[in-house]
């Protein structure tokens, strides 16, 4: 059926819905065509203008920061992305530092326009609660809804599985925690029931968490190369070389991103609040409104730790991530001041260069006054 509001007809990219029709109609974009970014790697950018069709394209200067999941406006004749449509959600993390003790004050988007983020943690290694907290902060901040998926249940005992599920749930307030195994297929039916056939899902997890195996299982076909975990250090090999969108057997779309070694937080106030919503009831009874929950008298959070209502480890992770976000905010402010100073200095140099080109003071010296 034709789309009278957009004039695009029936040839529309995967994931297109009423939201994107409204966005497209809000601006005059003819003769551009909508497309979905389905893969990004060293070979280029792959887009889909219609389900089942893909092509390699390039991006115009103003659209160079495209990510998998972006809905874009494409010059089909030139094979060039001209515009990134406003993102509904975006998964973003801090860029890795150039040295071990240095972190860049910049962000790196990894995926966009997903409805759900599946946060994977492998059970056979043991759930990394500190990392899980970080992943949930980033997932909530993206605007999507996280679901924690504990993988490789076939490699642990039932008792260990339930113990780790309970620990993960204590670090994932207001979030579903599921246990699955792609080998035994345990828990897969429950996971698939959480996936809306018209939704877009993103996967997040460190290398070796079983992402590629889960993608293959949900898709019902081998769409990713998989590799066994190394016996020497129990770490998974990096098998996904590019972010890409995979169509699942139920018709939904899944964004698979490369294994992430570091999970650096980025401007995540709202995500931080949601990830630690379990502390809010205790914080409401704090004596001071600006309580930091460290050593203040009458702190409801510390009282909860003392009474056993809140795990000390949970509060320690809260403090560590809060300190990281504070440090990031300070770093951004310093960088902003530095950039403003550099702009001002460049402006003064341009003025001085222009003035010295033909103007001299009465004593014959060039005008080099500074503010």
N, C-alpha and C positions, 0 to 999 in steps of 0.2 A: 504494500500500500504506500502511495506517495506521501511525502511529508510537505503539505502545503505551506507550513510556517517557515520552512527552510529552503524548499525547492530542491532538496538533495535527492529525492527519489528513494528507491529501495536499497541502493548500494551504499550501505553504511557500515562503519567499522565495528568489530566486536566490542561489546560493552556499551554501545550507544543506547541512551535512554532519554526520557523526557527532560531530565536535567541538562544533558548535553545539547538537546534541541533548543532549549531556552537560551543557553549560553551562546550557541551559534547564531541564533536569530537576533541576539542583542547588538550585534555589530554587522556591518556590511563586509562580508568576507568573500563574496563572489569575485572571481571564478575559482577561488581556492576550494579544496576538498578536505573534509575531515579524515583523519587517520589516527590509528592507535600505535604507539611505539611498543613493539613487541620484543625487541632484542637490541642490546648495545654491546659491542665488543670491538676488538681492534680492527675487525673487518668493516666496521661502519655501523650505521643505524638502520635497523629493519623496521618497517611499518606495515600495517595492514589497513587497506581502505575498505575491505569487505571480508567477511569471515571466509577463511580458506585461501586467501590471497595475501602474499607478502612480497615486498620489494625493498631493495637497498636504496637509501636516499642520503642526502647531506643536509646540514642545518645551516641556515643563514646566521650571520653574526649575532643577531639578537635572540637566537634560539639555540645557542650552543649547549646550554646546560640541561638538555632534555634527559629524562630518565625513563626507565621502563615503566609503563603504565600511563605515561602522559598522553592526553588527547591533544592533537596538534592540527594546525591548518597547513595544508600541503599544497605547494604549486606542483600539480601532478605532471605537467609537461616538462618542467625543469628538474623534477625529482628533488625538490628542496623544501625543507620545513621552514615556514615563514613566521609561525607564531605558536607558542605553547598556550593552550587554553587554560584559564585559571584552575588550579588544582583543588579538588575537593578535600583531599587529604595528602599528606606528604610525609614519608619516613625519612628523617634527617638525623645525621649524627655529626659529631665534631670531626674535622679532618685529622688524620694521623699526624703526629709531630715529625719534624725533620730529624730529630735526635731523640734518644731515649728519655732525656730529661726536659724536652722542649715540646710544647703542644701549640700547634697553629691555632690562632684565634679566627677560625673560619669554619664553615659548615659544608657538609657534603650530602646532598640529597641522594637517596638510593632507589626509591620507588615512590610511585604516587597513585592516587585515586583508588586505593584499596579500601574495602569495607571492614575486613578482618585481618589481624596479624596472628599467625600461628607461631608462637614462641616455643621452639624446640629445645629440650634438654635431654641428653642421654642418661638413662638410669644406670647403666653399667659402670659409668665413671663416678656416679653420685651427683645429685643435683647441686649445681653451684649457685647457692642462694644469693650471694652478692651480685653475681652476674645477672641472675634472674631479675633482681630488683632493678638493675640498670635497663635491662631489656623491656621491662614493663613501663618504666618511666618514658622511654623512647616511643614505645608502642602507643601508650595513652596520648602522648604529646602529638603524635601523628594525626590524631583525629579519628583513627580507626579503633575497633574494639579488639583487644587481645584475648587469645585463648592459649593457655599453657598446655603444651603437648609433651608428655614425658615418653620418650621413645625407648625401644629395645627392651621391652618388658620380659621377653623370652630369655634374657641373659641374667635375670635376677630372680630371687625367690619371691613368692607371694608376700611374705612378711616384709621383705626389704622394699618391695614395690609400694605397699601400703604405707610404710613408714616414710618413704621419700615423697609419696603423694601428699601426706599430711604436712610434711615440712614445707613443700612447695606451696601448698594452699595457705599456710600461715604467712607466706611472703607474697601472696597474690590475692589481696582482698578484692571482692567484687569481680573476680575473674574465675572462669571455669578452668579446672585442671583435669585433663584427660590422660589416660595411660594407653599406649598403643604398641603393637608390634607388627611390622610389615611381614615378618616371616610366618608367625602364627595367625596373623590377621586379627588378633585380640584387640578389641577397642575400636577397630576401624569403622564399624557400623555406627557407633556412637559419634565418632568424629564426623563422618559424612552427614549425619543428621543435623549437625550444627552449621553445615555449609549451604547457603542459599544458592539455588541454581542460577540466579541472576547476579550473584555477588562477585567481587574481585577480592582475592585472598593474597596475602603476602606471607612468605616464609622467612623466619629469622632464626638463626642458630649458628653456633660455632662449627667449624669443620669437624666432621665425625659425628654430628648429632643425628645423622640419618635423613638429612633433607632430600638428597637425590633419590633414595629408596622410597621415601614417602611420596615424592612427586610421581614416580613411576607407578606406584600402587594406586594413587588417586586418579591418575590419568588412564589406567587400565592398559598401558602399553609402555615399552621402554623409550622414554624421551630424554633420559639423562644417562651418561656413563656413571657407573658406581664403582667404588673401590673399597676393598676391605680395610679395616683398621689395622695399622701397623702393630705387630706384636711387641716391638721393642719399647714403644712408649704409649701405646693405646690411643694414638692420635690418628684422626682420619686424614686421608690424602685429599688435597683440593681437587675435586673432580668437576665442579661447575666453573667454567671459564668465563661465563658472561651472564649478566642479568637477562632474563627472558620471561615471556609469558607463555604458559602452557594451558591448553584447553583441557579441562577434566572431562571424564566420561559423562558427567551430569550436565555439561554445558557451561559450567562456571569457569572463570579464568583465575589462574594461579600465577603470581609473580614469584619466581625463584631468583634469589640473589646469591652472589658468591659468598662463601664462608667468611665471616667477619672475625678477625683476630682480636680487635679492640672495639669496645663499645663506649665511645666517648660521648658524654652528654652534651646537648646543645640547647640553650634557651628553652628549658623544659619546666617552667614553673607550674603550669597546669597539669602536665603529665606527672610531675613529682607529687603534687597534691593528691592526685587520684591513686598513684601507686602506693602511697602511704596513708590512705584514708582510714586504715584501722587505728591510727594514732589519734585521730581527731576526737573521738569520745573522751579519751584520757586527757587530751590537751585542753578540753573545755573546762576542766576543773583546776587548771593551773591558776595560781594566785595572781601572776602577772600576765598581762595581755601579750607582751613581747618575750615571753619565756622561751629560752633556747633549748630547754630540756637537758641541760648539762649539770648544773649544780645549784640552781635557784631553789630557795626554800618554797615549800608549798607546790612543787611541780607535780601535776597529776600523772605525767608520763613516767617520771622516775618512781613515783609511788606504785604505778602499775608493774614496773619491773621488779620492785622489791617484793610485791605481793604475788608475783608469778603470773600476773595477767598479761604480761608482755615479755617476750624473750629479750634478753640483753643483746644477743646477736642482731636482732631486728633493729634495736635502737642504735647500735654501733654502725650498721649499714646506713641508717637514716642520717646520722651525723656525717659520715664520710661523703655521701652524695650531696648533702646540703652544703658542705664545705667546698666541694668541687664546683657546684653551681655558683656559689658566692665568688670563688676565685675566677671563674669564667667571666662573670659579670664585671668584676673589677678589670680583668684583662681586656675586655671589649671596650670599656670606658677609656683605658689607657691608650688602646689602639686608635680609638676615635679621636682623642686629643692629638695624638701623633700625626694622624692623617690630616687633621685640620691645620696643624702647624706647618706641615709640608706644603699644603695648598697655599697657605698664606705666604710662605717663603717663595714659592714659585711665582705667585702674583707679584710680589715685590721685585723679584729679579727681572720679570718681564717689563715692569714699569721702568726700572733702572736701565735696562738695556735699551729701551725705546728712547728714554731721555738722554742717555749718553751718546746716542747715535748722531746728534747734531746740536746738542745744547751744552754750553759751557757757562760756568759762573764768570763773574767779572775778573777773578784772579787767574782765569785760564784753566782751572781744574774742572773735571767732570762732576756733574751732580750725582752724588752717591748717598744722599740722605736716606736713612731708614726710619721707619716708624718706631 
